Amino acid sequence: MQRACGVFGITDVLALLFTDNPLEATPELHRILMDIFYEVRPHIVIAHAPFNFPHHNLVSLFRNDHPATGQLL
């Protein structure tokens, strides 16, 4: 992951040690993300779209970590 990010000039790479698939939006995960954002103060955060089809009552058609991550942010 670090080498792939390095191709784009990204040197500060962080991987969180949470289970995936399904990613659970726990209070602990929210707190850790909040702490990271307050510390790093990113100008841009890139994540998956929080909802695959927002015109369908704002629900993702697929339960996986990609939309869940977007919803957490």
PDB file of N, CA, C and O in Angstrom:
ATOM      1  N   MET A   1       0.828  -1.175   0.000  1.00  0.00           N
ATOM      2  CA  MET A   1       0.000   0.000   0.000  1.00  0.00           C
ATOM      3  C   MET A   1       0.879   1.247   0.000  1.00  0.00           C
ATOM      4  O   MET A   1       0.582   2.220  -0.694  1.00  0.00           O
ATOM      5  N   GLN A   2       1.963   1.218   0.781  1.00  0.00           N
ATOM      6  CA  GLN A   2       2.850   2.376   0.832  1.00  0.00           C
ATOM      7  C   GLN A   2       3.518   2.628  -0.513  1.00  0.00           C
ATOM      8  O   GLN A   2       3.659   3.777  -0.931  1.00  0.00           O
ATOM      9  N   ARG A   3       3.927   1.568  -1.188  1.00  0.00           N
ATOM     10  CA  ARG A   3       4.555   1.745  -2.506  1.00  0.00           C
ATOM     11  C   ARG A   3       3.550   2.290  -3.515  1.00  0.00           C
ATOM     12  O   ARG A   3       3.886   3.160  -4.319  1.00  0.00           O
ATOM     13  N   ALA A   4       2.325   1.785  -3.477  1.00  0.00           N
ATOM     14  CA  ALA A   4       1.301   2.275  -4.409  1.00  0.00           C
ATOM     15  C   ALA A   4       1.015   3.753  -4.153  1.00  0.00           C
ATOM     16  O   ALA A   4       0.889   4.529  -5.101  1.00  0.00           O
ATOM     17  N   CYS A   5       0.913   4.147  -2.904  1.00  0.00           N
ATOM     18  CA  CYS A   5       0.676   5.554  -2.575  1.00  0.00           C
ATOM     19  C   CYS A   5       1.876   6.403  -2.976  1.00  0.00           C
ATOM     20  O   CYS A   5       1.719   7.543  -3.415  1.00  0.00           O
ATOM     21  N   GLY A   6       3.087   5.839  -2.823  1.00  0.00           N
ATOM     22  CA  GLY A   6       4.293   6.557  -3.187  1.00  0.00           C
ATOM     23  C   GLY A   6       4.341   6.955  -4.649  1.00  0.00           C
ATOM     24  O   GLY A   6       4.957   7.961  -5.000  1.00  0.00           O
ATOM     25  N   VAL A   7       3.692   6.170  -5.507  1.00  0.00           N
ATOM     26  CA  VAL A   7       3.623   6.511  -6.933  1.00  0.00           C
ATOM     27  C   VAL A   7       2.978   7.884  -7.113  1.00  0.00           C
ATOM     28  O   VAL A   7       3.322   8.619  -8.038  1.00  0.00           O
ATOM     29  N   PHE A   8       2.057   8.222  -6.242  1.00  0.00           N
ATOM     30  CA  PHE A   8       1.344   9.492  -6.322  1.00  0.00           C
ATOM     31  C   PHE A   8       1.941  10.555  -5.392  1.00  0.00           C
ATOM     32  O   PHE A   8       1.372  11.635  -5.232  1.00  0.00           O
ATOM     33  N   GLY A   9       3.078  10.247  -4.788  1.00  0.00           N
ATOM     34  CA  GLY A   9       3.735  11.210  -3.916  1.00  0.00           C
ATOM     35  C   GLY A   9       3.185  11.239  -2.504  1.00  0.00           C
ATOM     36  O   GLY A   9       3.499  12.149  -1.737  1.00  0.00           O
ATOM     37  N   ILE A  10       2.379  10.269  -2.153  1.00  0.00           N
ATOM     38  CA  ILE A  10       1.798  10.209  -0.811  1.00  0.00           C
ATOM     39  C   ILE A  10       2.762   9.441   0.087  1.00  0.00           C
ATOM     40  O   ILE A  10       3.085   8.285  -0.184  1.00  0.00           O
ATOM     41  N   THR A  11       3.217  10.086   1.150  1.00  0.00           N
ATOM     42  CA  THR A  11       4.181   9.440   2.039  1.00  0.00           C
ATOM     43  C   THR A  11       3.599   9.106   3.403  1.00  0.00           C
ATOM     44  O   THR A  11       4.141   8.255   4.107  1.00  0.00           O
ATOM     45  N   ASP A  12       2.525   9.745   3.787  1.00  0.00           N
ATOM     46  CA  ASP A  12       1.914   9.508   5.087  1.00  0.00           C
ATOM     47  C   ASP A  12       0.744   8.542   4.897  1.00  0.00           C
ATOM     48  O   ASP A  12      -0.374   8.959   4.593  1.00  0.00           O
ATOM     49  N   VAL A  13       1.014   7.255   5.077  1.00  0.00           N
ATOM     50  CA  VAL A  13       0.016   6.207   4.845  1.00  0.00           C
ATOM     51  C   VAL A  13      -0.340   5.580   6.185  1.00  0.00           C
ATOM     52  O   VAL A  13       0.543   5.236   6.971  1.00  0.00           O
ATOM     53  N   LEU A  14      -1.614   5.434   6.441  1.00  0.00           N
ATOM     54  CA  LEU A  14      -2.073   4.903   7.713  1.00  0.00           C
ATOM     55  C   LEU A  14      -3.107   3.810   7.452  1.00  0.00           C
ATOM     56  O   LEU A  14      -4.065   4.018   6.707  1.00  0.00           O
ATOM     57  N   ALA A  15      -2.908   2.656   8.065  1.00  0.00           N
ATOM     58  CA  ALA A  15      -3.873   1.563   7.976  1.00  0.00           C
ATOM     59  C   ALA A  15      -4.421   1.302   9.375  1.00  0.00           C
ATOM     60  O   ALA A  15      -3.657   1.068  10.312  1.00  0.00           O
ATOM     61  N   LEU A  16      -5.722   1.342   9.511  1.00  0.00           N
ATOM     62  CA  LEU A  16      -6.351   1.104  10.817  1.00  0.00           C
ATOM     63  C   LEU A  16      -6.574  -0.390  11.016  1.00  0.00           C
ATOM     64  O   LEU A  16      -6.879  -1.110  10.065  1.00  0.00           O
ATOM     65  N   LEU A  17      -6.425  -0.839  12.222  1.00  0.00           N
ATOM     66  CA  LEU A  17      -6.533  -2.264  12.522  1.00  0.00           C
ATOM     67  C   LEU A  17      -7.945  -2.637  12.960  1.00  0.00           C
ATOM     68  O   LEU A  17      -8.158  -3.100  14.081  1.00  0.00           O
ATOM     69  N   PHE A  18      -8.895  -2.433  12.069  1.00  0.00           N
ATOM     70  CA  PHE A  18     -10.278  -2.820  12.319  1.00  0.00           C
ATOM     71  C   PHE A  18     -10.646  -3.943  11.373  1.00  0.00           C
ATOM     72  O   PHE A  18     -10.110  -4.034  10.269  1.00  0.00           O
ATOM     73  N   THR A  19     -11.557  -4.796  11.800  1.00  0.00           N
ATOM     74  CA  THR A  19     -11.997  -5.870  10.917  1.00  0.00           C
ATOM     75  C   THR A  19     -12.702  -5.275   9.707  1.00  0.00           C
ATOM     76  O   THR A  19     -13.263  -4.181   9.767  1.00  0.00           O
ATOM     77  N   ASP A  20     -12.662  -6.001   8.635  1.00  0.00           N
ATOM     78  CA  ASP A  20     -13.362  -5.529   7.457  1.00  0.00           C
ATOM     79  C   ASP A  20     -14.350  -6.586   6.981  1.00  0.00           C
ATOM     80  O   ASP A  20     -14.270  -7.766   7.322  1.00  0.00           O
ATOM     81  N   ASN A  21     -15.256  -6.110   6.200  1.00  0.00           N
ATOM     82  CA  ASN A  21     -16.281  -6.920   5.554  1.00  0.00           C
ATOM     83  C   ASN A  21     -17.011  -7.832   6.533  1.00  0.00           C
ATOM     84  O   ASN A  21     -16.759  -9.036   6.513  1.00  0.00           O
ATOM     85  N   PRO A  22     -17.867  -7.349   7.355  1.00  0.00           N
ATOM     86  CA  PRO A  22     -18.385  -5.990   7.336  1.00  0.00           C
ATOM     87  C   PRO A  22     -17.625  -5.071   8.286  1.00  0.00           C
ATOM     88  O   PRO A  22     -17.184  -5.478   9.361  1.00  0.00           O
ATOM     89  N   LEU A  23     -17.489  -3.850   7.866  1.00  0.00           N
ATOM     90  CA  LEU A  23     -16.915  -2.809   8.709  1.00  0.00           C
ATOM     91  C   LEU A  23     -18.032  -2.305   9.612  1.00  0.00           C
ATOM     92  O   LEU A  23     -19.097  -1.913   9.133  1.00  0.00           O
ATOM     93  N   GLU A  24     -17.790  -2.315  10.906  1.00  0.00           N
ATOM     94  CA  GLU A  24     -18.823  -1.879  11.843  1.00  0.00           C
ATOM     95  C   GLU A  24     -18.552  -0.454  12.305  1.00  0.00           C
ATOM     96  O   GLU A  24     -17.456  -0.144  12.772  1.00  0.00           O
ATOM     97  N   ALA A  25     -19.543   0.401  12.175  1.00  0.00           N
ATOM     98  CA  ALA A  25     -19.422   1.809  12.577  1.00  0.00           C
ATOM     99  C   ALA A  25     -19.609   1.913  14.083  1.00  0.00           C
ATOM    100  O   ALA A  25     -20.676   2.292  14.564  1.00  0.00           O
ATOM    101  N   THR A  26     -18.568   1.574  14.811  1.00  0.00           N
ATOM    102  CA  THR A  26     -18.630   1.598  16.272  1.00  0.00           C
ATOM    103  C   THR A  26     -18.246   2.980  16.792  1.00  0.00           C
ATOM    104  O   THR A  26     -17.614   3.754  16.074  1.00  0.00           O
ATOM    105  N   PRO A  27     -18.616   3.298  18.021  1.00  0.00           N
ATOM    106  CA  PRO A  27     -18.168   4.561  18.610  1.00  0.00           C
ATOM    107  C   PRO A  27     -16.641   4.657  18.657  1.00  0.00           C
ATOM    108  O   PRO A  27     -16.084   5.743  18.498  1.00  0.00           O
ATOM    109  N   GLU A  28     -15.972   3.538  18.871  1.00  0.00           N
ATOM    110  CA  GLU A  28     -14.499   3.542  18.897  1.00  0.00           C
ATOM    111  C   GLU A  28     -13.932   3.944  17.535  1.00  0.00           C
ATOM    112  O   GLU A  28     -12.994   4.738  17.465  1.00  0.00           O
ATOM    113  N   LEU A  29     -14.490   3.407  16.467  1.00  0.00           N
ATOM    114  CA  LEU A  29     -14.018   3.754  15.129  1.00  0.00           C
ATOM    115  C   LEU A  29     -14.269   5.229  14.834  1.00  0.00           C
ATOM    116  O   LEU A  29     -13.405   5.896  14.264  1.00  0.00           O
ATOM    117  N   HIS A  30     -15.427   5.745  15.207  1.00  0.00           N
ATOM    118  CA  HIS A  30     -15.726   7.170  15.021  1.00  0.00           C
ATOM    119  C   HIS A  30     -14.719   8.033  15.792  1.00  0.00           C
ATOM    120  O   HIS A  30     -14.228   9.032  15.266  1.00  0.00           O
ATOM    121  N   ARG A  31     -14.414   7.653  17.021  1.00  0.00           N
ATOM    122  CA  ARG A  31     -13.474   8.425  17.836  1.00  0.00           C
ATOM    123  C   ARG A  31     -12.085   8.418  17.211  1.00  0.00           C
ATOM    124  O   ARG A  31     -11.431   9.458  17.144  1.00  0.00           O
ATOM    125  N   ILE A  32     -11.635   7.265  16.758  1.00  0.00           N
ATOM    126  CA  ILE A  32     -10.304   7.174  16.156  1.00  0.00           C
ATOM    127  C   ILE A  32     -10.230   8.008  14.880  1.00  0.00           C
ATOM    128  O   ILE A  32      -9.250   8.719  14.662  1.00  0.00           O
ATOM    129  N   LEU A  33     -11.254   7.927  14.041  1.00  0.00           N
ATOM    130  CA  LEU A  33     -11.258   8.746  12.827  1.00  0.00           C
ATOM    131  C   LEU A  33     -11.267  10.230  13.168  1.00  0.00           C
ATOM    132  O   LEU A  33     -10.563  11.018  12.536  1.00  0.00           O
ATOM    133  N   MET A  34     -12.054  10.610  14.157  1.00  0.00           N
ATOM    134  CA  MET A  34     -12.104  12.007  14.570  1.00  0.00           C
ATOM    135  C   MET A  34     -10.737  12.467  15.070  1.00  0.00           C
ATOM    136  O   MET A  34     -10.290  13.563  14.733  1.00  0.00           O
ATOM    137  N   ASP A  35     -10.075  11.640  15.868  1.00  0.00           N
ATOM    138  CA  ASP A  35      -8.744  11.988  16.373  1.00  0.00           C
ATOM    139  C   ASP A  35      -7.743  12.160  15.232  1.00  0.00           C
ATOM    140  O   ASP A  35      -6.923  13.079  15.246  1.00  0.00           O
ATOM    141  N   ILE A  36      -7.817  11.274  14.254  1.00  0.00           N
ATOM    142  CA  ILE A  36      -6.906  11.368  13.102  1.00  0.00           C
ATOM    143  C   ILE A  36      -7.173  12.654  12.328  1.00  0.00           C
ATOM    144  O   ILE A  36      -6.234  13.357  11.955  1.00  0.00           O
ATOM    145  N   PHE A  37      -8.433  12.966  12.085  1.00  0.00           N
ATOM    146  CA  PHE A  37      -8.759  14.181  11.330  1.00  0.00           C
ATOM    147  C   PHE A  37      -8.323  15.436  12.075  1.00  0.00           C
ATOM    148  O   PHE A  37      -7.840  16.384  11.457  1.00  0.00           O
ATOM    149  N   TYR A  38      -8.488  15.453  13.398  1.00  0.00           N
ATOM    150  CA  TYR A  38      -8.053  16.619  14.177  1.00  0.00           C
ATOM    151  C   TYR A  38      -6.529  16.763  14.174  1.00  0.00           C
ATOM    152  O   TYR A  38      -6.001  17.875  14.171  1.00  0.00           O
ATOM    153  N   GLU A  39      -5.829  15.625  14.174  1.00  0.00           N
ATOM    154  CA  GLU A  39      -4.370  15.666  14.186  1.00  0.00           C
ATOM    155  C   GLU A  39      -3.802  16.011  12.813  1.00  0.00           C
ATOM    156  O   GLU A  39      -2.916  16.858  12.698  1.00  0.00           O
ATOM    157  N   VAL A  40      -4.308  15.358  11.782  1.00  0.00           N
ATOM    158  CA  VAL A  40      -3.745  15.515  10.436  1.00  0.00           C
ATOM    159  C   VAL A  40      -4.297  16.755   9.739  1.00  0.00           C
ATOM    160  O   VAL A  40      -3.580  17.422   8.993  1.00  0.00           O
ATOM    161  N   ARG A  41      -5.564  17.062   9.979  1.00  0.00           N
ATOM    162  CA  ARG A  41      -6.240  18.187   9.322  1.00  0.00           C
ATOM    163  C   ARG A  41      -6.097  18.116   7.798  1.00  0.00           C
ATOM    164  O   ARG A  41      -5.551  19.029   7.179  1.00  0.00           O
ATOM    165  N   PRO A  42      -6.591  17.026   7.199  1.00  0.00           N
ATOM    166  CA  PRO A  42      -6.401  16.854   5.757  1.00  0.00           C
ATOM    167  C   PRO A  42      -7.170  17.896   4.948  1.00  0.00           C
ATOM    168  O   PRO A  42      -8.245  18.346   5.344  1.00  0.00           O
ATOM    169  N   HIS A  43      -6.606  18.260   3.829  1.00  0.00           N
ATOM    170  CA  HIS A  43      -7.288  19.175   2.909  1.00  0.00           C
ATOM    171  C   HIS A  43      -8.301  18.403   2.072  1.00  0.00           C
ATOM    172  O   HIS A  43      -9.340  18.939   1.687  1.00  0.00           O
ATOM    173  N   ILE A  44      -7.986  17.141   1.795  1.00  0.00           N
ATOM    174  CA  ILE A  44      -8.851  16.310   0.962  1.00  0.00           C
ATOM    175  C   ILE A  44      -8.936  14.918   1.582  1.00  0.00           C
ATOM    176  O   ILE A  44      -7.930  14.366   2.028  1.00  0.00           O
ATOM    177  N   VAL A  45     -10.126  14.363   1.605  1.00  0.00           N
ATOM    178  CA  VAL A  45     -10.326  12.977   2.010  1.00  0.00           C
ATOM    179  C   VAL A  45     -11.051  12.296   0.859  1.00  0.00           C
ATOM    180  O   VAL A  45     -12.125  12.732   0.444  1.00  0.00           O
ATOM    181  N   ILE A  46     -10.462  11.235   0.352  1.00  0.00           N
ATOM    182  CA  ILE A  46     -11.063  10.508  -0.762  1.00  0.00           C
ATOM    183  C   ILE A  46     -11.600   9.185  -0.224  1.00  0.00           C
ATOM    184  O   ILE A  46     -10.864   8.399   0.373  1.00  0.00           O
ATOM    185  N   ALA A  47     -12.861   8.958  -0.438  1.00  0.00           N
ATOM    186  CA  ALA A  47     -13.491   7.714   0.007  1.00  0.00           C
ATOM    187  C   ALA A  47     -14.523   7.296  -1.034  1.00  0.00           C
ATOM    188  O   ALA A  47     -14.858   8.060  -1.939  1.00  0.00           O
ATOM    189  N   HIS A  48     -15.005   6.107  -0.894  1.00  0.00           N
ATOM    190  CA  HIS A  48     -16.057   5.596  -1.773  1.00  0.00           C
ATOM    191  C   HIS A  48     -17.322   6.429  -1.560  1.00  0.00           C
ATOM    192  O   HIS A  48     -17.531   6.981  -0.480  1.00  0.00           O
ATOM    193  N   ALA A  49     -18.141   6.514  -2.565  1.00  0.00           N
ATOM    194  CA  ALA A  49     -19.424   7.205  -2.430  1.00  0.00           C
ATOM    195  C   ALA A  49     -20.215   6.540  -1.305  1.00  0.00           C
ATOM    196  O   ALA A  49     -20.298   5.313  -1.258  1.00  0.00           O
ATOM    197  N   PRO A  50     -20.796   7.325  -0.403  1.00  0.00           N
ATOM    198  CA  PRO A  50     -21.501   6.731   0.732  1.00  0.00           C
ATOM    199  C   PRO A  50     -22.749   5.947   0.338  1.00  0.00           C
ATOM    200  O   PRO A  50     -23.167   5.043   1.062  1.00  0.00           O
ATOM    201  N   PHE A  51     -23.332   6.278  -0.778  1.00  0.00           N
ATOM    202  CA  PHE A  51     -24.533   5.576  -1.230  1.00  0.00           C
ATOM    203  C   PHE A  51     -24.381   5.284  -2.709  1.00  0.00           C
ATOM    204  O   PHE A  51     -24.067   6.178  -3.495  1.00  0.00           O
ATOM    205  N   ASN A  52     -24.600   4.043  -3.087  1.00  0.00           N
ATOM    206  CA  ASN A  52     -24.450   3.671  -4.492  1.00  0.00           C
ATOM    207  C   ASN A  52     -25.502   4.337  -5.363  1.00  0.00           C
ATOM    208  O   ASN A  52     -25.206   4.776  -6.474  1.00  0.00           O
ATOM    209  N   PHE A  53     -26.710   4.413  -4.869  1.00  0.00           N
ATOM    210  CA  PHE A  53     -27.793   5.006  -5.632  1.00  0.00           C
ATOM    211  C   PHE A  53     -28.609   5.920  -4.718  1.00  0.00           C
ATOM    212  O   PHE A  53     -29.626   5.497  -4.167  1.00  0.00           O
ATOM    213  N   PRO A  54     -28.169   7.177  -4.553  1.00  0.00           N
ATOM    214  CA  PRO A  54     -28.849   8.050  -3.588  1.00  0.00           C
ATOM    215  C   PRO A  54     -30.302   8.337  -3.937  1.00  0.00           C
ATOM    216  O   PRO A  54     -31.075   8.724  -3.061  1.00  0.00           O
ATOM    217  N   HIS A  55     -30.690   8.160  -5.189  1.00  0.00           N
ATOM    218  CA  HIS A  55     -32.080   8.430  -5.549  1.00  0.00           C
ATOM    219  C   HIS A  55     -33.013   7.284  -5.157  1.00  0.00           C
ATOM    220  O   HIS A  55     -34.218   7.363  -5.394  1.00  0.00           O
ATOM    221  N   HIS A  56     -32.471   6.222  -4.561  1.00  0.00           N
ATOM    222  CA  HIS A  56     -33.296   5.116  -4.073  1.00  0.00           C
ATOM    223  C   HIS A  56     -33.325   5.118  -2.549  1.00  0.00           C
ATOM    224  O   HIS A  56     -32.866   4.163  -1.923  1.00  0.00           O
ATOM    225  N   ASN A  57     -33.839   6.137  -1.969  1.00  0.00           N
ATOM    226  CA  ASN A  57     -33.992   6.243  -0.512  1.00  0.00           C
ATOM    227  C   ASN A  57     -32.670   6.182   0.243  1.00  0.00           C
ATOM    228  O   ASN A  57     -32.635   5.732   1.388  1.00  0.00           O
ATOM    229  N   LEU A  58     -31.581   6.628  -0.383  1.00  0.00           N
ATOM    230  CA  LEU A  58     -30.270   6.709   0.265  1.00  0.00           C
ATOM    231  C   LEU A  58     -29.824   5.394   0.881  1.00  0.00           C
ATOM    232  O   LEU A  58     -29.372   5.365   2.026  1.00  0.00           O
ATOM    233  N   VAL A  59     -29.945   4.320   0.140  1.00  0.00           N
ATOM    234  CA  VAL A  59     -29.465   3.035   0.626  1.00  0.00           C
ATOM    235  C   VAL A  59     -28.496   2.448  -0.381  1.00  0.00           C
ATOM    236  O   VAL A  59     -28.673   2.587  -1.591  1.00  0.00           O
ATOM    237  N   SER A  60     -27.476   1.792   0.134  1.00  0.00           N
ATOM    238  CA  SER A  60     -26.538   1.097  -0.733  1.00  0.00           C
ATOM    239  C   SER A  60     -27.163  -0.230  -1.132  1.00  0.00           C
ATOM    240  O   SER A  60     -27.798  -0.904  -0.321  1.00  0.00           O
ATOM    241  N   LEU A  61     -26.975  -0.586  -2.371  1.00  0.00           N
ATOM    242  CA  LEU A  61     -27.499  -1.866  -2.828  1.00  0.00           C
ATOM    243  C   LEU A  61     -26.666  -3.031  -2.309  1.00  0.00           C
ATOM    244  O   LEU A  61     -27.155  -4.155  -2.200  1.00  0.00           O
ATOM    245  N   PHE A  62     -25.417  -2.755  -1.993  1.00  0.00           N
ATOM    246  CA  PHE A  62     -24.518  -3.801  -1.559  1.00  0.00           C
ATOM    247  C   PHE A  62     -24.004  -3.476  -0.168  1.00  0.00           C
ATOM    248  O   PHE A  62     -23.609  -2.341   0.100  1.00  0.00           O
ATOM    249  N   ARG A  63     -24.006  -4.461   0.717  1.00  0.00           N
ATOM    250  CA  ARG A  63     -23.454  -4.265   2.057  1.00  0.00           C
ATOM    251  C   ARG A  63     -21.987  -4.647   2.005  1.00  0.00           C
ATOM    252  O   ARG A  63     -21.639  -5.824   2.105  1.00  0.00           O
ATOM    253  N   ASN A  64     -21.137  -3.660   1.850  1.00  0.00           N
ATOM    254  CA  ASN A  64     -19.714  -3.923   1.932  1.00  0.00           C
ATOM    255  C   ASN A  64     -19.018  -2.698   2.506  1.00  0.00           C
ATOM    256  O   ASN A  64     -19.642  -1.674   2.785  1.00  0.00           O
ATOM    257  N   ASP A  65     -17.736  -2.831   2.669  1.00  0.00           N
ATOM    258  CA  ASP A  65     -16.982  -1.793   3.372  1.00  0.00           C
ATOM    259  C   ASP A  65     -16.822  -0.501   2.592  1.00  0.00           C
ATOM    260  O   ASP A  65     -16.597   0.548   3.197  1.00  0.00           O
ATOM    261  N   HIS A  66     -16.927  -0.538   1.292  1.00  0.00           N
ATOM    262  CA  HIS A  66     -16.674   0.666   0.521  1.00  0.00           C
ATOM    263  C   HIS A  66     -17.737   1.747   0.792  1.00  0.00           C
ATOM    264  O   HIS A  66     -17.363   2.855   1.177  1.00  0.00           O
ATOM    265  N   PRO A  67     -19.032   1.483   0.612  1.00  0.00           N
ATOM    266  CA  PRO A  67     -20.027   2.495   0.971  1.00  0.00           C
ATOM    267  C   PRO A  67     -20.027   2.784   2.478  1.00  0.00           C
ATOM    268  O   PRO A  67     -20.251   3.924   2.885  1.00  0.00           O
ATOM    269  N   ALA A  68     -19.778   1.763   3.307  1.00  0.00           N
ATOM    270  CA  ALA A  68     -19.779   1.982   4.758  1.00  0.00           C
ATOM    271  C   ALA A  68     -18.687   2.975   5.152  1.00  0.00           C
ATOM    272  O   ALA A  68     -18.897   3.806   6.035  1.00  0.00           O
ATOM    273  N   THR A  69     -17.532   2.896   4.508  1.00  0.00           N
ATOM    274  CA  THR A  69     -16.456   3.845   4.807  1.00  0.00           C
ATOM    275  C   THR A  69     -16.859   5.249   4.430  1.00  0.00           C
ATOM    276  O   THR A  69     -16.601   6.190   5.181  1.00  0.00           O
ATOM    277  N   GLY A  70     -17.488   5.409   3.276  1.00  0.00           N
ATOM    278  CA  GLY A  70     -17.961   6.723   2.871  1.00  0.00           C
ATOM    279  C   GLY A  70     -18.998   7.276   3.835  1.00  0.00           C
ATOM    280  O   GLY A  70     -19.034   8.481   4.082  1.00  0.00           O
ATOM    281  N   GLN A  71     -19.836   6.414   4.376  1.00  0.00           N
ATOM    282  CA  GLN A  71     -20.850   6.842   5.330  1.00  0.00           C
ATOM    283  C   GLN A  71     -20.224   7.271   6.653  1.00  0.00           C
ATOM    284  O   GLN A  71     -20.737   8.174   7.313  1.00  0.00           O
ATOM    285  N   LEU A  72     -19.127   6.638   7.047  1.00  0.00           N
ATOM    286  CA  LEU A  72     -18.451   7.009   8.290  1.00  0.00           C
ATOM    287  C   LEU A  72     -17.857   8.401   8.210  1.00  0.00           C
ATOM    288  O   LEU A  72     -17.818   9.127   9.203  1.00  0.00           O
ATOM    289  N   LEU A  73     -17.393   8.772   7.020  1.00  0.00           N
ATOM    290  CA  LEU A  73     -16.730  10.060   6.874  1.00  0.00           C
ATOM    291  C   LEU A  73     -17.741  11.147   6.731  1.00  0.00           C
ATOM    292  O   LEU A  73     -17.377  12.315   6.595  1.00  0.00           O
TER     293      LEU A  73
END
